[in-house]
Amino acid sequence: MRYAIAIPQYYADGSFDPGAFRDYLQRAEAAGFHSAWTQEAVFGKRPQLSPLEAMTFAAACTDTLRLGCTVFVSTLHIPAQLAKSTSSLDQLSRGRLEVGVGSGGKNRPFPAFGMRSERYLARFTEGVELLKQLWTQDSVDHDGEFWQLSGATITPRPFQKPHPPLWFGCSGPKALRRALDLGTGFFGAGSAPTADFAEQVRFVRAQGDRPDFEIAKRVYIAIEADAARARERVNAELTGLYGGLPPAIEAAAIAGTPDDCVRAVREVIDAGAELVLFTPLYDQARHADVIAKEIIPALS
């Protein structure tokens, strides 16, 4: 089992504290977390740092901690630019990058990015295929529906060969099949209840053609001595994050005493998670310490 922690990204204008951010990442590294992860949201009412810049700062603060994004909404990215940025960060971090991609769904603000929503899944698939070509090939010739390149070269390519781990954020059977065809792993959403995640894992493993395919799960978590207080606080944060609190999202979040949380995380592991990404939505530094000192040892 591997355990990961979320990278702090929510800061009001002018409130970012470089020292506290550095301390958080260094403590996570010293505690033995496998990796630390960002997420992407260009627009939104919550003030959120962009993932690539946060990971780059985190890379400069650490030596061994792996760094990832789950997920880049890659449908809204130009593959050549995303390939260049991620290759550069993989070089700067000496091969510590993990890349997650997702289509973002049909309701993204495509016009804000100069795009149309029609055939967004075709755009997503072509973009991922082109990203992998640019990561791995000396010269790329690509004549696609959305992008055309002739003799394109991006150097330096990623430090990791053939490329960084490529995770897919997805849920339905077709999307999971796409992840199996194009990626190295599947990342279950924080908004997915454990029972739904278990169904997704069963589908993936039933395909039988990718024994090397990795499975991870984001877990929203709130740990308090008072279980009711933990649920109250995480529900308030989830309401702000999602603009409401659908029952499935409330059910997906783990909240309670340390013992309550250990039991719930163990269910996620039993469902098939090989990497658990703990994502506290408040008091992140305190939660990271409690997870490292109380939750993870109890799961061993």
HURA-V284544 format. One record per backbone hydrogen bond with DSSP energy under -1.0 kcal/mol. NH is the residue of the N-H (numbers start at 1). CO is the residue of the C=O. If there is no record, write none. Layout:
BEGIN
nh->NH co->CO
nh->NH co->CO
END
This chain:
BEGIN
nh->2 co->274
nh->4 co->276
nh->5 co->35
nh->6 co->278
nh->7 co->37
nh->15 co->12
nh->21 co->17
nh->22 co->18
nh->23 co->19
nh->24 co->20
nh->25 co->21
nh->26 co->22
nh->27 co->23
nh->28 co->24
nh->29 co->25
nh->30 co->26
nh->31 co->27
nh->32 co->29
nh->33 co->28
nh->34 co->3
nh->36 co->66
nh->37 co->5
nh->38 co->68
nh->49 co->9
nh->54 co->50
nh->55 co->51
nh->56 co->52
nh->57 co->53
nh->58 co->54
nh->59 co->55
nh->60 co->56
nh->66 co->34
nh->67 co->96
nh->68 co->36
nh->70 co->38
nh->72 co->100
nh->74 co->72
nh->76 co->73
nh->77 co->74
nh->82 co->78
nh->83 co->79
nh->84 co->80
nh->85 co->81
nh->86 co->82
nh->87 co->83
nh->88 co->84
nh->89 co->85
nh->90 co->86
nh->91 co->87
nh->92 co->88
nh->93 co->89
nh->94 co->91
nh->95 co->90
nh->98 co->67
nh->99 co->165
nh->100 co->69
nh->101 co->167
nh->102 co->72
nh->110 co->108
nh->112 co->109
nh->113 co->110
nh->114 co->111
nh->115 co->110
nh->120 co->117
nh->123 co->119
nh->124 co->120
nh->125 co->121
nh->126 co->122
nh->127 co->123
nh->128 co->124
nh->129 co->125
nh->130 co->126
nh->131 co->127
nh->132 co->128
nh->133 co->129
nh->134 co->130
nh->135 co->131
nh->136 co->132
nh->137 co->133
nh->140 co->152
nh->142 co->149
nh->144 co->147
nh->149 co->142
nh->152 co->140
nh->167 co->99
nh->168 co->185
nh->169 co->101
nh->176 co->172
nh->177 co->173
nh->178 co->174
nh->179 co->175
nh->180 co->176
nh->181 co->177
nh->182 co->178
nh->183 co->179
nh->184 co->166
nh->185 co->166
nh->186 co->214
nh->187 co->168
nh->188 co->216
nh->192 co->189
nh->197 co->193
nh->198 co->194
nh->199 co->195
nh->200 co->196
nh->201 co->197
nh->202 co->198
nh->203 co->199
nh->204 co->200
nh->205 co->201
nh->206 co->202
nh->213 co->210
nh->214 co->184
nh->216 co->186
nh->217 co->275
nh->218 co->188
nh->219 co->277
nh->221 co->279
nh->222 co->254
nh->224 co->256
nh->230 co->226
nh->231 co->227
nh->232 co->228
nh->233 co->229
nh->234 co->230
nh->235 co->231
nh->236 co->232
nh->237 co->233
nh->238 co->234
nh->239 co->235
nh->240 co->236
nh->241 co->237
nh->242 co->238
nh->243 co->239
nh->250 co->246
nh->251 co->247
nh->252 co->248
nh->253 co->249
nh->254 co->220
nh->256 co->222
nh->261 co->257
nh->262 co->258
nh->263 co->259
nh->264 co->260
nh->265 co->261
nh->266 co->262
nh->267 co->263
nh->268 co->264
nh->269 co->265
nh->270 co->266
nh->271 co->267
nh->272 co->269
nh->273 co->268
nh->274 co->215
nh->276 co->2
nh->277 co->217
nh->278 co->4
nh->279 co->219
nh->287 co->283
nh->288 co->284
nh->289 co->285
nh->290 co->286
nh->291 co->287
nh->292 co->288
nh->293 co->289
nh->294 co->290
nh->295 co->290
nh->296 co->291
nh->299 co->296
END
